[in-house]
Amino acid sequence: MKKVLFSAIVTGVVAFASCGGNHEDAAKKAADSARVADSMAAVQAQAAADSAAAAAAMTADTTKKDTAAAPATK
């Protein structure tokens, strides 16, 4: 009977020890998640700015007069 009680107590102690250590990991995961979200937002903002700059450059390029065109004939 003592061995059964002892093994039940040991099992309970191991169960509590294995389930109770995640408090630090949860805080680290939340911080990492926030850091990744900030990084993603920065990348998306940079991509939007690059896209807008490229669109503006294309618009400016297409509105220039074509200097290679053949001269008009009379």
ChimeraX attribute file (.defattr): number of C-alpha atoms within 10 A of each C-alpha:
attribute: neighborCount
match mode: 1-to-1
recipient: residues
	/A:1	6
	/A:2	7
	/A:3	8
	/A:4	9
	/A:5	10
	/A:6	11
	/A:7	12
	/A:8	12
	/A:9	12
	/A:10	12
	/A:11	12
	/A:12	12
	/A:13	11
	/A:14	11
	/A:15	11
	/A:16	11
	/A:17	10
	/A:18	10
	/A:19	9
	/A:20	8
	/A:21	10
	/A:22	10
	/A:23	9
	/A:24	8
	/A:25	10
	/A:26	11
	/A:27	11
	/A:28	12
	/A:29	11
	/A:30	11
	/A:31	12
	/A:32	12
	/A:33	12
	/A:34	12
	/A:35	12
	/A:36	12
	/A:37	12
	/A:38	12
	/A:39	12
	/A:40	12
	/A:41	12
	/A:42	12
	/A:43	12
	/A:44	12
	/A:45	12
	/A:46	12
	/A:47	12
	/A:48	12
	/A:49	12
	/A:50	12
	/A:51	12
	/A:52	12
	/A:53	12
	/A:54	12
	/A:55	12
	/A:56	11
	/A:57	11
	/A:58	11
	/A:59	11
	/A:60	10
	/A:61	11
	/A:62	9
	/A:63	8
	/A:64	8
	/A:65	8
	/A:66	9
	/A:67	7
	/A:68	6
	/A:69	7
	/A:70	7
	/A:71	7
	/A:72	5
	/A:73	4
	/A:74	3
